[in-house]
Amino acid sequence: MSLSYELLAVDQGARRGRIHTPRGSIETPVFMPVGTRGAVIHLDQRDYEELEIEVVLGNTYHLMLRPGAEIIEGLGGLHSFVSWEGHMLTDSGGFQVMSLNDNVKIDDDGVTFTSIYDGSKKRFTPEDAVFTQEQLGADIQMVLDVCPPLPSPQKAIIEAMGRTHDWAARAKSVHSKAGQALFGIVQGGIDQGLRAKSAKYLTGLDFAGYGIGGLSVGESHQEMMPALRAAISELPEDRPRYLMGVGDPARIVDAIGIGVDMFDCVLPTRLARHGTVLTSTGKLNLRNAKHAASDEPLDPHNPMSNSFSRAYLRHLMQVKEPTAARIATLHNLWFLIDLVKQARQAIEDGSYEAFRSHTLDTWS
């Protein structure tokens, strides 16, 4: 096994753990920023160190099209290519294939799609996803899955789950790169029975870890949580559990409370680019005129931004100075990374429920 999970503390359903890989260790729960094309927008690897980022995501769909997996492999893989020795995870590209193309054709063998860069037609199979991610060389790769939007007809959700299972088995059979872990992905919409069935099937394939996909794609928080619980109930306790695409504080702390270990999302960086920042008292919109003459920092507790006034940052945002988006990005990522650090400490202290309730008072 190229990855192992060590359980360090439990507080009711919440888990404090440590993932071990050939590269080192990852403290969990963990929030993982998204570097779609090889970089978190507005940041570089020196920022990753300052933020104490544990894992950065790369996007297989974008990277295999530009600059190409062969080029990245020839330059020593993603870590060498981006000049960062921390952990990296690549998604399979399946979500982007289906969300960025109007004319996608899915069949039992794989996916046919059109490149958003040059219009060329591409074919992508579960085996292709494995081989491409082996070329990219991240520490963790994800199987190719089918992620239906919500709401979708029950028939479509069942069909997507079945294909995801078949593709996961095919991916597992060809994955061979030493030092790289392969995660399966649970599907099943918001149907608790399907979620449990999917998790049980994938557990039987014995992956290094398990992603839970197809949530936070249109359903309410109240719809998401029972489906998530059903999936977790069938996942092994000795493997990491990764809730894909979730980045708002309320969903993060609720998911940690029932045993999720890993999170990623573009939300904090996307919000930052549009002038919205996450603070200890909730969201703050920098474009609001009430901040035009304010000498307050965005949040006095956030070291990435607390030396700047709201008036200054609002001014930079108003005149479209990229420095504003950079500062806001650093601010938002520090906020979420600090949130999961606090969660880890609360689990160790046996006070997670109080921490969760306090966070929900602000963010629910």
Helices and strands as residue ranges (DSSP letters): E 4-11, E 14-21, E 24-28, E 30-33, H 45-51, E 55-59, H 60-65, H 69-74, H 78-82, E 87-91, H 94-99, E 105-106, E 111-114, E 121-124, H 126-136, E 140-142, H 154-174, E 181-186, H 192-204, E 209-212, H 221-233, E 241-243, H 249-257, E 262-265, H 267-273, E 276-279, E 282-285, G 289-291, H 310-318, H 322-349, H 352-363
